[in-house]
């Protein structure tokens, strides 16, 4: 789960626009500079990586779906 920073859905969990979703995918695939470059042209875009950096870093380093789900539960306060 990531937090949107676009003007229409700012602060909402999981309501990313297309640019945020693509940037998150790029970040998770090891291209954080490309993710930042993509977001630079969008309102609220530069804040997306800042707001979600801790989550993105944990998800990127998960290594398996089980570890990813455990990280998500921990980050969301559920375990």
TALINGI-V856939 format. One record per pair of residues at least 12 apart in sequence whose ideal C-beta (glycine too) atoms are under 8 Angstrom apart, sorted by sequence separation. I is the first residue (numbers start at 1). J is the second residue. If there is no record, write none. Layout:
i: [I I]
j: [J J]
This chain:
i: [1 2 4 23 26 59 1 4 6 23 36 58 59 2 6 35 5 23 4 22 23 32 55 58 2 19 20 19 55 54 2 23 27 19 24 17 20 23 19 23 20 24 28 27 30 28 24 28 27 10 6 7 6 7 6 5 6 4 5 5 6 5 4 5 3 3 2 2 1 2 1 1 1]
j: [13 14 16 35 38 71 14 17 19 36 49 71 72 16 20 49 20 38 20 38 39 49 72 75 20 38 39 39 75 75 24 45 49 42 48 42 45 48 45 49 48 52 56 56 60 59 56 60 60 44 42 43 43 44 44 44 45 44 45 47 48 48 48 51 51 52 52 55 55 56 72 75 76]
